[in-house]
Amino acid sequence: MTKKLLITGISFLILYIFIAVSVMTASGWVNHLDLYFIEAIQSTVTDSRAAVILVMTEIGGTEAIVVLTLIVTVSLFIKKMYTAALWFGLTISLSPGVLVHLMKPVIGRERPEFLRLAAESTYSFPSGHSTASTVFYGMLGLILILSVQKLLWKKIIIAFITVTIILFVMASRIYLGVHFPTDVLAGFSFGAATVLLSLSLYHLALPKFSQWLRSKDITDKSLSLFQ
């Protein structure tokens, strides 16, 4: 299972790199894809709809993700799931929290000059909202899916809600005119790579870290994600 996760995670990372290189070299397919989806999505813009989406898109914003990450991390600590808490908190902090902000000036892509419905001052690529949503809600959804054990219908509902939230945030960034479609696609790709590669590391680190905690007379109740 770990090998499959690593291969899939690396595949998403390669996809992200491909998109990033294509954007930096102004590949023709980037422009065609961006224009097609911008026209399709922004053709539905209305004042009332934009006002709602402007608020709802912040479920993937920095403030919301920071607060929610703290809530989940503290909850895991309270449940004595120490390895899981560190894994969750560090993954969110390092990927959308640090790496995305480092990559934005490296790529140096300016925001779209089309219909702009929200104010943003940073570079456009990759989409921070899309990355953070994919990582946070993807990992949270995974934890919830595992917690319901063999109840398949609950797993399906959780997976559906998780995917819907991520896709909504991605589409909302294009709708508001603050990102190109390739920005959000790159954010999703990098976020998916983060979740899968981080999950692999968690699986490898859990036995050793739990054993180290036991040597300190600390009981770790973190779950193996492959049970």
C-alpha positions, -999 to 999 in steps of 0.1 A, spaced: 0 0 0 28 24 9 44 18 -25 12 26 -43 7 58 -23 43 68 -31 39 61 -68 5 80 -70 19 109 -49 50 112 -71 27 111 -102 8 141 -89 40 159 -81 52 153 -117 19 166 -130 24 198 -108 60 202 -122 47 197 -157 21 225 -153 46 248 -136 71 244 -164 44 248 -190 33 281 -173 69 294 -171 76 286 -207 42 299 -219 31 267 -236 2 270 -260 -20 245 -242 -19 266 -210 -34 296 -227 -61 276 -245 -71 258 -214 -71 289 -193 -92 310 -217 -117 281 -223 -125 276 -186 -124 313 -177 -150 321 -203 -171 291 -193 -171 298 -156 -171 337 -156 -200 337 -181 -223 328 -152 -212 358 -130 -240 378 -113 -237 403 -85 -257 383 -60 -239 350 -68 -205 367 -67 -213 381 -32 -221 347 -19 -191 330 -35 -168 358 -22 -177 347 13 -178 310 8 -144 308 -10 -128 316 23 -133 281 36 -101 276 17 -85 308 29 -55 312 53 -75 323 83 -101 295 81 -75 268 74 -53 279 103 -82 279 128 -95 246 115 -61 230 116 -56 241 152 -90 226 161 -82 193 145 -47 191 159 -57 199 194 -86 174 192 -61 147 181 -38 156 210 -67 155 235 -76 120 222 -39 111 227 -33 106 190 0 123 192 16 110 160 -15 118 140 -17 153 155 19 161 146 15 146 111 -17 166 105 -3 199 118 31 197 102 17 187 68 -6 217 67 20 241 80 48 230 56 28 224 23 2 252 19 17 272 48 53 274 36 61 258 3 33 275 -17 45 309 -5 80 300 -15 69 288 -50 48 318 -59 77 343 -64 98 316 -81 71 311 -108 62 348 -107 29 346 -125 7 377 -123 -30 375 -116 -55 373 -145 -65 406 -160 -100 395 -168 -131 402 -146 -117 406 -111 -142 403 -83 -118 400 -53 -86 417 -43 -54 397 -41 -18 410 -39 4 379 -41 14 361 -72 -11 337 -89 7 303 -92 -1 280 -76 -34 287 -60 -30 288 -23 -67 283 -16 -68 252 -39 -37 237 -23 -48 244 12 -83 230 6 -69 198 -11 -45 192 18 -67 201 47 -101 187 36 -84 158 19 -66 147 51 -96 155 73 -118 135 50 -93 106 51 -93 106 89 -132 106 90 -134 78 64 -111 57 85 -130 65 117 -163 50 104 -145 17 98 -167 -7 77 -197 16 71 -194 20 34 -223 44 29 -207 68 54 -174 66 37 -190 74 3 -209 104 18 -177 118 35 -157 113 2 -184 131 -18 -185 160 6 -147 162 7 -144 163 -31 -173 188 -35 -156 212 -11 -123 210 -29 -138 214 -63 -160 243 -51 -129 262 -38 -111 256 -71 -139 268 -92 -146 298 -70 -111 311 -75 -116 311 -113 -151 326 -109 -138 355 -88 -111 362 -114 -82 358 -91 -67 327 -106 -62 310 -139 -75 275 -142 -40 261 -144 -33 278 -111 -60 259 -93 -52 226 -112 -16 230 -101 -28 237 -65 -48 205 -65 -20 185 -80 5 198 -54 -20 193 -26 -28 157 -37 9 149 -39 13 163 -4 -15 142 11 -3 110 -5 34 114 2 27 127 37 4 97 43 33 74 32 56 90 57 30 88 85 26 50 79 64 46 80 69 68 111 40 57 132 55 24 146 88 40 154 74 72 169 48 53 190 76 30 203 97 61 212 67 76 231 61 43 249 97 44 261 88 78 277 57 62 293 34 80 269 6 60 252 0 69 216 -35 60 203 -29 71 167 -45 48 142 -28 29 115 -44 42 83 -42 8 66 -63 -13 90 
